[in-house]
Amino acid sequence: MSRSATAGLSPGDAFAVARERMVARLRVQALAGEEVLGAMAELPRHLFVDAALASRAYGRDALPIGYGQTLSHPEIVARMTEALLGEPGQKVLEVGTGSGYQAALLASLGLRVWTLERIAGLLDRARPLWARLGLETLITARHADGYRGWPEAGPFARIIVTAAPRAVPATLLAQLDEGGLLVTPLGGESDQRLLRFRLQGDRAFREDLGACCFVPMLSRTLGAG
């Protein structure tokens, strides 16, 4: 993990034990390998939620971050990050910045992240956190409609979608590099599956990674950005 990812922590970090317990729980569940777990052990997840919810940041629940959005629970973050993991320096498109935690985790693993968020207020909160953690040089953010992707920055080796569309947007698959991976929840509010697509030639091969529950993916941007 990058040295910069711990820059925002004080020596007496009160949540260190909670993070250790979270990682121990994830390790028992075999949801991710040691590279991902090591990064999660260092990244201060509690900074990405309201201070009133900080004590719950390392538990099993998704937590509200405002605007009807949530920070996914650690189990799903670990599972998606492991499914997406690539080589340091690879380009990743994240559709749905949310709290900024997932982008920070990917950047702390050495990936270069382009992240889109339709709600300007969430980006306004996330940017100072990335800077506090010394990760801002690895993360490029834009207030935009996630369905459109970021074509001028592509192609991407990896794409991660953090809200559930009904069908995989063709615009995102078109921005995936040959051999690249796209990880996304898919489906309605009561019947979602976490899927991984691998692009080979003109075909996208699909792998089912299990049940999940995300907010629906919407296209209208909110706020000025």
VOGU-3710 file (C-alpha; in Angstrom, 3 decimals, decimal comma):
1> msrsatagls> 0,000/0,000/0,000  1,152/3,538/-0,747  2,854/5,435/2,051  0,547/8,382/1,355  -2,589/6,445/2,290  -1,801/6,775/5,989  -0,838/10,444/5,846  -4,151/11,571/7,353  -3,864/9,385/10,457  -2,599/10,434/13,856
11> pgdafavare> -0,236/8,113/15,791  -3,021/7,435/18,303  -5,630/6,456/15,742  -8,612/5,417/17,846  -10,022/3,181/15,133  -6,953/0,994/14,517  -8,327/-1,894/16,582  -11,705/-1,666/14,865  -9,982/-1,882/11,480  -7,998/-4,913/12,601
21> rmvarlrvqa> -11,204/-6,642/13,680  -12,877/-5,793/10,374  -9,977/-7,246/8,403  -9,884/-10,367/10,574  -13,582/-10,881/9,860  -13,072/-10,423/6,117  -10,124/-12,824/6,159  -12,207/-15,554/7,810  -14,857/-15,069/5,123  -12,151/-15,360/2,424
31> lageevlgam> -13,576/-12,375/0,574  -10,228/-10,965/-0,557  -6,515/-11,675/-0,635  -3,862/-10,151/1,557  -3,095/-7,272/-0,805  -6,637/-5,934/-0,601  -6,984/-6,744/3,104  -3,707/-5,005/3,853  -4,917/-1,859/2,126  -8,229/-1,970/4,003
41> aelprhlfvd> -6,329/-2,411/7,270  -4,615/0,937/6,741  -7,285/3,067/5,079  -9,311/5,116/7,618  -12,841/4,190/6,563  -14,373/6,230/9,403  -13,306/9,474/7,709  -15,730/8,798/4,852  -18,892/8,933/6,977  -20,410/11,533/9,257
51> aalasraygr> -18,629/11,759/12,625  -21,798/10,544/14,360  -21,508/7,258/12,438  -17,737/6,808/12,762  -18,035/4,114/15,438  -20,069/1,994/12,984  -17,703/2,409/10,031  -16,009/-0,978/10,510  -19,148/-3,009/11,143  -21,243/-5,062/8,755
61> dalpigygqt> -23,711/-2,379/7,686  -23,970/-0,030/4,734  -24,016/3,518/6,112  -25,871/6,603/4,862  -23,755/9,389/3,346  -26,577/11,742/2,386  -28,501/12,377/-0,831  -30,099/8,932/-0,520  -26,726/7,229/-1,058  -24,736/4,785/1,094
71> lshpeivarm> -21,206/3,642/1,825  -21,211/-0,073/1,022  -20,448/-2,460/3,872  -16,859/-3,763/4,078  -17,770/-7,220/2,814  -19,006/-5,957/-0,546  -16,120/-3,490/-0,881  -13,634/-6,305/-0,302  -15,403/-8,603/-2,750  -15,623/-5,995/-5,519
81> teallgepgq> -12,058/-4,788/-5,058  -10,683/-8,334/-5,182  -12,725/-9,069/-8,319  -11,343/-5,935/-9,960  -7,746/-6,017/-8,762  -5,118/-5,389/-11,419  -1,525/-4,249/-11,710  -0,294/-0,979/-10,168  -0,551/1,851/-12,653  -3,528/0,424/-14,509
91> kvlevgtgsg> -6,393/2,787/-15,332  -9,689/2,286/-13,516  -13,001/4,012/-14,167  -15,311/4,190/-11,161  -18,942/5,012/-11,862  -20,406/6,405/-8,651  -17,863/8,104/-6,383  -20,199/8,186/-3,399  -18,230/8,789/-0,209  -14,893/8,478/-2,023
101> yqaallaslg> -13,803/5,425/-0,031  -13,736/2,944/-2,926  -11,681/5,319/-5,074  -9,284/5,842/-2,176  -8,917/2,092/-1,703  -8,154/1,524/-5,375  -5,648/4,393/-5,392  -3,962/3,055/-2,265  -3,432/-0,191/-4,194  -1,519/1,790/-6,817
111> lrvwtleria> -4,240/2,022/-9,459  -4,946/5,266/-11,319  -8,596/6,135/-10,785  -11,004/8,213/-12,854  -14,234/8,554/-10,895  -17,647/9,951/-11,887  -20,354/11,179/-9,526  -23,738/12,608/-10,477  -24,185/14,397/-7,100  -21,881/17,390/-6,821
121> glldrarplw> -22,147/17,563/-3,029  -20,604/14,117/-2,626  -17,585/15,069/-4,738  -17,164/18,226/-2,686  -16,804/16,051/0,416  -14,564/13,406/-1,127  -11,873/15,616/-2,652  -10,517/16,996/0,648  -10,371/13,467/2,079  -8,262/12,208/-0,817
131> arlgletlit> -5,938/15,179/-0,350  -5,706/14,532/3,390  -4,645/10,964/2,660  -2,133/11,993/-0,004  -4,006/10,173/-2,764  -5,195/13,109/-4,845  -2,541/12,646/-7,540  -3,918/9,168/-8,308  -7,596/10,182/-8,454  -9,261/12,314/-11,128
141> arhadgyrgw> -12,902/13,153/-10,448  -15,737/14,611/-12,480  -19,331/15,613/-11,770  -21,108/13,832/-14,614  -23,674/11,262/-15,691  -22,121/7,850/-15,050  -24,021/6,245/-17,914  -21,848/8,203/-20,333  -18,587/7,074/-18,797  -15,429/9,035/-19,544
151> peagpfarii> -14,617/8,247/-23,192  -11,819/10,782/-23,644  -9,886/9,252/-20,723  -10,313/5,641/-21,861  -9,852/2,896/-22,606  -9,727/1,515/-19,076  -8,245/-1,747/-17,867  -10,912/-1,901/-15,166  -14,373/-0,400/-14,656  -16,286/-0,579/-11,381
161> vtaapravpa> -19,918/0,482/-11,031  -21,135/1,191/-7,500  -24,874/1,466/-8,173  -27,145/-1,030/-9,883  -28,269/-0,519/-13,488  -30,977/-2,729/-14,974  -28,616/-3,627/-17,826  -24,930/-3,021/-18,403  -24,569/0,297/-20,263  -23,075/-0,317/-23,707
171> tllaqldegg> -21,239/2,995/-23,354  -19,183/1,566/-20,472  -18,336/-1,690/-22,226  -17,160/0,387/-25,191  -14,636/2,119/-22,907  -13,153/-1,151/-21,610  -9,752/-2,200/-22,936  -9,190/-5,596/-24,560  -9,000/-8,208/-21,803  -10,353/-5,672/-19,314
181> llvtplgges> -12,763/-6,311/-16,463  -16,022/-4,595/-15,539  -17,545/-5,301/-12,122  -21,095/-4,150/-11,474  -24,271/-4,966/-9,566  -27,154/-5,623/-11,938  -30,904/-5,832/-11,514  -33,822/-4,352/-9,604  -33,902/-3,461/-5,941  -34,911/-6,978/-4,844
191> dqrllrfrlq> -33,077/-9,193/-7,337  -29,540/-7,886/-7,779  -26,482/-9,941/-8,665  -22,860/-8,865/-8,583  -21,351/-9,616/-11,991  -17,906/-9,487/-13,559  -17,499/-9,088/-17,310  -14,266/-9,789/-19,171  -13,934/-8,244/-22,615  -12,401/-10,476/-25,266
201> gdrafredlg> -12,672/-9,242/-28,809  -16,273/-8,234/-29,431  -17,655/-10,422/-26,619  -18,069/-9,756/-22,913  -17,909/-12,978/-20,872  -20,010/-12,887/-17,714  -19,311/-14,342/-14,268  -21,813/-14,300/-11,401  -20,206/-13,318/-8,076  -23,330/-13,665/-5,940
211> accfvpmlsr> -26,226/-11,680/-4,532  -25,853/-8,028/-3,579  -27,875/-4,935/-2,722  -27,102/-1,463/-4,110  -28,974/1,762/-4,701  -30,247/1,996/-8,289  -28,052/3,644/-10,904  -29,571/6,936/-12,048  -28,534/9,298/-14,801  -29,592/12,816/-13,818
221> tlgag> -26,776/14,969/-12,377  -27,539/17,002/-9,251  -25,899/20,239/-8,182  -23,286/22,377/-9,840  -19,922/20,864/-10,614
//
